[in-house]
Amino acid sequence: MATQNANINKKRKFVADGVFYAELNEFLTRELSEDGYSGVEVRVTPQRTEIIIRATRTKEVLGDKGRRIRELTSVVQKRFNFPEGGVELYAERVANRGLSAIAQAESLRFKLLGGLAVRRACYGVLRFVMDNQAKGCEIIVSGKLRAQRAKSMKFKDGYMIKSGRPSEMFVDKATRHVFMRQGVLGLQISIML
């Protein structure tokens, strides 16, 4: 990882850190999608690098007697060439999973893979999000929904800011792909906090 090498130029360091974060996030998304994974935070301290995994079901992330998190730690350590004890993984529970777009996108994905109708699944997620005191929510599902022709469906509730700085600050967004039998569906979820 870039932070270990002190004489690296600033641009390269930022790019290397970004690539590290992207690859780590991708790996954890694939590994922990069933355990309600909803993001990761990397903190670099002089002694070690701390990786905080946010998830809705932390017990499954830890595994019995912390076995799974130790496995994940060793995989990350080997892949990114950290020294022994140079990286530490922690699991943190998401305070309100109704306001986490990533958690809701995964939930919707599993509903659709389980064979639930698109409209019913989306309205279920929409109601759950709005019951958790969100200001607004928008779900877009696109792909081959029923017929051979692809189309896009939008489900909205409350209000949603689309432009300007507040749209970056107060809107949590997530995108997921669902590999259905007839093709790939795209899910986009925006939650206004």
Secondary structure, DSSP 8 states (H G I E B T S, - for coil): -GGG-TTS-HHHHHHHHHHHHHHHHHHHHHHHGGGTEEEEEEEE-SS-EEEEEEES-HHHHH-GGGHHHHHHHHHHHHHTT--TT-EEEEEEE-S-GGG-HHHHHHHHHHHHHTT--HHHHHHHHHHHHHHTT-SEEEEEEEE-SSSSS-EEEEEEEE----SSHHHHHSEEEEEEEEE-SSSEEEEEEEEE-
